[in-house]
Amino acid sequence: MNKTELVKSISSRTAYTETACWNILNLLLDTMAEELNSENDIALHGFGSFSPWHQTSRIGRNPQTGNSCMISPE
C-alpha cells in the first residue's frame, strides 16, 4: 500500500474527504519527522517504535570498477 492508497482507504472509511486525509497524514508524518530530528523517540503502542539513528561513514564499492571508496553519512 502506498500513500495514495492509504489516503483513499482512510477517506472511504470515514466522513473525511481525500484532501482532509492528505492533510492529516502529512501533518502526522511531518510531526514525527520533527520529533525524530529533535532526537526524541516515538512509541505508538500497537504500531511501532521509532528512534533517531545516525549513519556513520562506511566503505562502499563502485560496482562498475570494483574500486572501494568512502561513503559519507548524508
Backbone as CSV, one residue per row, in Angstrom:
resi,resn,N_x,N_y,N_z,CA_x,CA_y,CA_z,C_x,C_y,C_z
1,MET,0.859,-1.171,0.000,0.000,0.000,0.000,0.903,1.231,0.000
2,ASN,0.624,2.152,-0.885,1.379,3.392,-0.905,0.564,4.505,-0.241
3,LYS,1.119,5.704,-0.215,0.484,6.811,0.495,-0.886,7.153,-0.108
4,THR,-0.973,7.158,-1.425,-2.238,7.468,-2.093,-3.308,6.436,-1.733
5,GLU,-2.942,5.175,-1.757,-3.893,4.116,-1.401,-4.318,4.231,0.055
6,LEU,-3.387,4.578,0.929,-3.716,4.758,2.343,-4.713,5.890,2.526
7,VAL,-4.492,7.009,1.860,-5.402,8.153,1.963,-6.787,7.772,1.455
8,LYS,-6.857,7.077,0.331,-8.153,6.657,-0.217,-8.872,5.700,0.726
9,SER,-8.120,4.802,1.356,-8.712,3.852,2.296,-9.271,4.570,3.520
10,ILE,-8.503,5.502,4.062,-8.967,6.260,5.228,-10.204,7.065,4.860
11,SER,-10.169,7.701,3.702,-11.295,8.525,3.259,-12.564,7.699,3.086
12,SER,-12.419,6.495,2.537,-13.597,5.649,2.302,-14.194,5.106,3.598
13,ARG,-13.390,5.066,4.673,-13.858,4.528,5.956,-14.338,5.610,6.910
14,THR,-14.154,6.863,6.522,-14.532,7.976,7.382,-15.384,8.966,6.601
15,ALA,-15.799,10.010,7.264,-16.570,11.069,6.613,-15.659,12.164,6.070
16,TYR,-14.335,11.951,6.137,-13.382,12.957,5.686,-13.126,12.831,4.190
17,THR,-12.879,13.969,3.544,-12.527,13.973,2.129,-11.089,13.489,1.968
18,GLU,-10.724,13.131,0.732,-9.346,12.718,0.490,-8.382,13.867,0.785
19,THR,-8.779,15.088,0.482,-7.931,16.249,0.773,-7.683,16.376,2.268
20,ALA,-8.726,16.210,3.064,-8.570,16.289,4.522,-7.664,15.162,5.016
21,CYS,-7.831,13.971,4.455,-6.998,12.833,4.858,-5.537,13.064,4.481
22,TRP,-5.284,13.651,3.297,-3.920,14.001,2.897,-3.308,14.954,3.912
23,ASN,-4.080,15.975,4.289,-3.577,16.969,5.245,-3.258,16.342,6.590
24,ILE,-4.134,15.476,7.061,-3.923,14.815,8.356,-2.702,13.899,8.298
25,LEU,-2.596,13.102,7.247,-1.465,12.182,7.122,-0.149,12.954,7.011
26,ASN,-0.129,14.007,6.203,1.086,14.821,6.081,1.450,15.476,7.405
27,LEU,0.455,15.942,8.153,0.710,16.529,9.461,1.313,15.494,10.411
28,LEU,0.778,14.294,10.404,1.295,13.207,11.234,2.752,12.916,10.879
29,LEU,3.041,12.744,9.591,4.400,12.411,9.174,5.365,13.563,9.433
30,ASP,4.931,14.789,9.207,5.786,15.947,9.486,6.100,16.058,10.975
31,THR,5.092,15.822,11.808,5.286,15.882,13.256,6.259,14.799,13.715
32,MET,6.110,13.599,13.173,7.028,12.516,13.529,8.451,12.855,13.092
33,ALA,8.610,13.398,11.892,9.942,13.763,11.394,10.566,14.847,12.272
34,GLU,9.781,15.822,12.678,10.292,16.888,13.546,10.766,16.323,14.880
35,GLU,9.999,15.415,15.450,10.384,14.813,16.736,11.666,14.005,16.596
36,LEU,11.776,13.226,15.531,12.986,12.439,15.321,14.187,13.342,15.051
37,ASN,13.981,14.427,14.314,15.067,15.382,14.073,15.496,16.083,15.351
38,SER,14.595,16.158,16.335,14.915,16.758,17.633,15.476,15.725,18.607
39,GLU,15.850,14.558,18.079,16.448,13.479,18.875,15.479,12.832,19.862
40,ASN,14.174,12.952,19.630,13.179,12.338,20.511,12.730,10.996,19.939
41,ASP,12.455,10.057,20.827,11.900,8.767,20.426,10.390,8.896,20.268
42,ILE,9.814,8.015,19.440,8.368,7.957,19.262,7.943,6.516,19.503
43,ALA,6.930,6.305,20.338,6.398,4.971,20.594,4.887,5.011,20.399
44,LEU,4.412,4.284,19.396,2.978,4.195,19.125,2.547,2.771,19.441
45,HIS,1.905,2.605,20.584,1.509,1.280,21.051,0.696,0.566,19.974
46,GLY,1.069,-0.648,19.668,0.366,-1.442,18.669,0.806,-1.165,17.239
47,PHE,1.724,-0.208,17.061,2.189,0.102,15.708,3.705,-0.027,15.590
48,GLY,4.450,0.682,16.451,5.902,0.594,16.374,6.589,1.675,17.169
49,SER,7.891,1.530,17.269,8.734,2.499,17.955,9.744,3.038,16.959
50,PHE,10.034,4.318,17.070,10.961,4.973,16.173,11.977,5.728,16.995
51,SER,13.245,5.606,16.616,14.324,6.295,17.319,15.232,6.946,16.294
52,PRO,15.786,8.103,16.638,16.735,8.725,15.722,17.967,7.832,15.574
53,TRP,18.476,7.764,14.376,19.628,6.916,14.095,20.554,7.674,13.177
54,HIS,21.813,7.678,13.475,22.786,8.423,12.687,23.683,7.455,11.932
55,GLN,23.697,7.597,10.629,24.566,6.793,9.772,26.003,7.252,9.949
56,THR,26.916,6.336,9.960,28.331,6.680,10.023,28.940,6.514,8.635
57,SER,30.127,7.063,8.451,30.843,6.856,7.196,31.140,5.375,7.055
58,ARG,31.155,4.915,5.818,31.411,3.491,5.605,32.101,3.304,4.258
59,ILE,32.712,2.160,4.090,33.396,1.851,2.842,32.387,1.206,1.890
60,GLY,32.331,1.743,0.684,31.466,1.183,-0.346,32.299,0.736,-1.526
61,ARG,31.647,0.154,-2.521,32.357,-0.329,-3.683,31.615,0.110,-4.934
62,ASN,32.334,0.671,-5.887,31.763,1.041,-7.161,31.524,-0.245,-7.953
63,PRO,30.270,-0.576,-8.277,30.002,-1.844,-8.944,30.568,-1.920,-10.373
64,GLN,30.799,-0.773,-11.003,31.338,-0.784,-12.366,32.839,-1.031,-12.388
65,THR,33.542,-0.412,-11.437,35.007,-0.523,-11.439,35.534,-1.479,-10.375
66,GLY,34.763,-1.721,-9.345,35.213,-2.557,-8.242,36.070,-1.807,-7.242
67,ASN,36.305,-0.509,-7.474,37.122,0.296,-6.551,36.358,0.600,-5.280
68,SER,37.073,0.588,-4.158,36.484,0.956,-2.873,36.539,2.460,-2.696
69,CYS,35.562,2.998,-1.992,35.545,4.419,-1.688,34.756,4.636,-0.400
70,MET,35.012,5.769,0.253,34.304,6.128,1.480,32.956,6.761,1.113
71,ILE,31.914,6.319,1.768,30.580,6.896,1.592,30.287,7.725,2.839
72,SER,30.033,9.005,2.628,29.781,9.889,3.778,28.341,9.758,4.230
73,PRO,28.076,10.000,5.530,26.689,9.961,6.015,25.947,11.195,5.532
74,GLU,24.876,11.003,4.789,24.127,12.148,4.262,22.700,12.088,4.687
